[in-house]
Amino acid sequence: MHVVRPKDPVVGRVVASQPCLNGRSASFVRHVAIDVSGTDLAGSFRVGQAFGVIPPGEDHRGKPHSVRLYSLACPSHGEDGEGNVLSTTVKRVIDEYTPQEHDEEQDAHHLFVGVCSNYLCDLKIGDEVLVSGPAGKRFLLPADPSRHDYLFISTGTGIAPYYGMIRELLQGPEGTCSSRIELVAGAPYTTDLIYDDVFQELAAAHDNFTYHPVVSRSDIRREYVDRYIERNLDDSFRDFLEDPRTLIYMCGLEGMESGLYRVLARHGLSDGYMDVREPLTLEGHESWETADMKRNVKAGPRCLVEVY
Ligand SMILES: Cc1cc2nc3c(=O)[nH]c(=O)nc-3n(C[C@H](O)[C@H](O)[C@H](O)COP(=O)(O)OP(=O)(O)OC[C@H]3O[C@@H](n4cnc5c(N)ncnc54)[C@H](O)[C@@H]3O)c2cc1C
């Protein structure tokens, strides 16, 4: 971790920038690849980690903008197979301004444009960018990936690490890993499913990989990832979750864990995936409040979580 510190970043060069949504969406998400060859970052990252981007300019206090973290979307050997090109999946933060403090003008509603996500998405091929990292030491693939099976769950850009991990498992330098891989990818609408075509193709080509796109705001079926897993428990997920080989990974919006922990508790599947601390008890799961869960229900050794 932290081979390159944000205070002393290295210069990378953008080598690819492509939209990664199909069809018309209200969101803008790009796959951005950055060449870091010749820097200390080259070859020093692992899929599941994040890297830092330092946007130019100053914040509203006149201080240089702080580093923002982005999950690696490439395998550990990079997009180029040599560990020289890292990538991420970046969503432009664009919204109507909502006052954040009491002393702000409360009816302010101008356009709010996130600093770093838009900077990164605006960069063109050949542009330089200051990068740091890598960051993160737990949300990683195991040392011997073939000894486990994987339930990968994402919301939004939380798909980024799985884009790297699944390519590493299925197409890595070691050949195809035969582990069972289930990807449950949540998005508001089908047009917001990120890398959808690539995952469809990988699922068609590999019997051990199943792709489950789940949309939460469709008119046809509205569902969140946890509810989808619960609905399909007896058809596909129960045996899988009971198998001691299985690891659960969750990545995306803060708050996504509580829904899954509730499902696991409700169906007697919590073993190894979650630790329930006092004053909460597993038996009392029906009355858990989400705020209490944040403090007292933690990921167990078979559950890896990266939320932001
Ligand atoms: C470990 C980790 C991995 C991450 N991976 C990814 C990734 O793979 N892809 C990705 O896109 N992002 C990722 N992020 C998030 C990323 O770091 C940035 O937070 C995100 O891109 C927004 O940064 P920004 O500079 O564009 O927005 P900022 O300029 O920092 O604005 C966002 C901040 O402004 C405030 N805000 C938000 N909306 C409004 C509003 N409507 N009105 C007023 N204030 C508002 C909030 O406080 C918010 O924190 C990750 C974060 C972490 C911690």
The ligand as a MOL file (V3000), in Angstrom:
LIG
                    3D

  0  0  0     0  0            999 V3000
M  V30 BEGIN CTAB
M  V30 COUNTS 53 58 0 0 0
M  V30 BEGIN ATOM
M  V30 1 C -12.2420 3.2640 -1.7820 0
M  V30 2 C -13.0240 4.1290 -2.7590 0
M  V30 3 C -13.1900 3.7020 -4.0610 0
M  V30 4 C -13.9090 4.4810 -4.9530 0
M  V30 5 N -14.0690 4.0520 -6.2300 0
M  V30 6 C -14.7630 4.7720 -7.1140 0
M  V30 7 C -14.9300 4.3080 -8.4510 0
M  V30 8 O -14.4550 3.2400 -8.8370 0
M  V30 9 N -15.6470 5.0840 -9.3010 0
M  V30 10 C -16.2080 6.2860 -8.9100 0
M  V30 11 O -16.8240 6.9570 -9.7430 0
M  V30 12 N -16.0500 6.7360 -7.6450 0
M  V30 13 C -15.3370 6.0350 -6.7530 0
M  V30 14 N -15.1700 6.5010 -5.4810 0
M  V30 15 C -15.6960 7.8430 -5.1330 0
M  V30 16 C -14.6620 8.9180 -5.5430 0
M  V30 17 O -13.5300 8.8380 -4.6930 0
M  V30 18 C -15.2060 10.3340 -5.4420 0
M  V30 19 O -15.7260 10.5260 -4.1510 0
M  V30 20 C -16.2620 10.6680 -6.4700 0
M  V30 21 O -15.7550 10.5300 -7.7850 0
M  V30 22 C -16.7280 12.1200 -6.2930 0
M  V30 23 O -15.6340 12.9510 -6.3710 0
M  V30 24 P -15.7190 14.3990 -7.0380 0
M  V30 25 O -14.4260 15.0880 -6.8040 0
M  V30 26 O -16.2130 14.3250 -8.4380 0
M  V30 27 O -16.8700 15.0800 -6.2040 0
M  V30 28 P -16.6760 16.2150 -5.0710 0
M  V30 29 O -16.3190 17.5040 -5.7150 0
M  V30 30 O -15.7610 15.6910 -4.0170 0
M  V30 31 O -18.1390 16.2840 -4.5580 0
M  V30 32 C -18.6910 15.2010 -3.8490 0
M  V30 33 C -19.0050 15.6830 -2.4380 0
M  V30 34 O -19.8640 16.8110 -2.5370 0
M  V30 35 C -21.0080 16.6600 -1.7350 0
M  V30 36 N -22.1770 16.5860 -2.6300 0
M  V30 37 C -22.5700 15.5480 -3.4090 0
M  V30 38 N -23.6830 15.8410 -4.0660 0
M  V30 39 C -24.0080 17.1040 -3.6910 0
M  V30 40 C -25.0930 17.9790 -4.0210 0
M  V30 41 N -26.0670 17.6030 -4.8600 0
M  V30 42 N -25.1120 19.1960 -3.4650 0
M  V30 43 C -24.1410 19.5810 -2.6130 0
M  V30 44 N -23.0870 18.7940 -2.2520 0
M  V30 45 C -23.0410 17.5890 -2.7900 0
M  V30 46 C -20.8310 15.4070 -0.9510 0
M  V30 47 O -20.3460 15.7730 0.3310 0
M  V30 48 C -19.7740 14.6260 -1.6830 0
M  V30 49 O -18.8710 13.9680 -0.8070 0
M  V30 50 C -14.4560 5.7400 -4.5490 0
M  V30 51 C -14.2740 6.1610 -3.2290 0
M  V30 52 C -13.5710 5.3740 -2.3500 0
M  V30 53 C -13.4060 5.8610 -0.9270 0
M  V30 END ATOM
M  V30 BEGIN BOND
M  V30 1 1 1 2
M  V30 2 1 2 3
M  V30 3 2 2 52
M  V30 4 2 3 4
M  V30 5 1 4 5
M  V30 6 1 4 50
M  V30 7 2 5 6
M  V30 8 1 6 7
M  V30 9 1 6 13
M  V30 10 2 7 8
M  V30 11 1 7 9
M  V30 12 1 9 10
M  V30 13 2 10 11
M  V30 14 1 10 12
M  V30 15 2 12 13
M  V30 16 1 13 14
M  V30 17 1 14 15
M  V30 18 1 14 50
M  V30 19 1 15 16
M  V30 20 1 16 17
M  V30 21 1 16 18
M  V30 22 1 18 19
M  V30 23 1 18 20
M  V30 24 1 20 21
M  V30 25 1 20 22
M  V30 26 1 22 23
M  V30 27 1 23 24
M  V30 28 2 24 25
M  V30 29 1 24 26
M  V30 30 1 24 27
M  V30 31 1 27 28
M  V30 32 2 28 29
M  V30 33 1 28 30
M  V30 34 1 28 31
M  V30 35 1 31 32
M  V30 36 1 32 33
M  V30 37 1 33 34
M  V30 38 1 33 48
M  V30 39 1 34 35
M  V30 40 1 35 36
M  V30 41 1 35 46
M  V30 42 1 36 37
M  V30 43 1 36 45
M  V30 44 2 37 38
M  V30 45 1 38 39
M  V30 46 1 39 40
M  V30 47 2 39 45
M  V30 48 1 40 41
M  V30 49 2 40 42
M  V30 50 1 42 43
M  V30 51 2 43 44
M  V30 52 1 44 45
M  V30 53 1 46 47
M  V30 54 1 46 48
M  V30 55 1 48 49
M  V30 56 2 50 51
M  V30 57 1 51 52
M  V30 58 1 52 53
M  V30 END BOND
M  V30 END CTAB
M  END
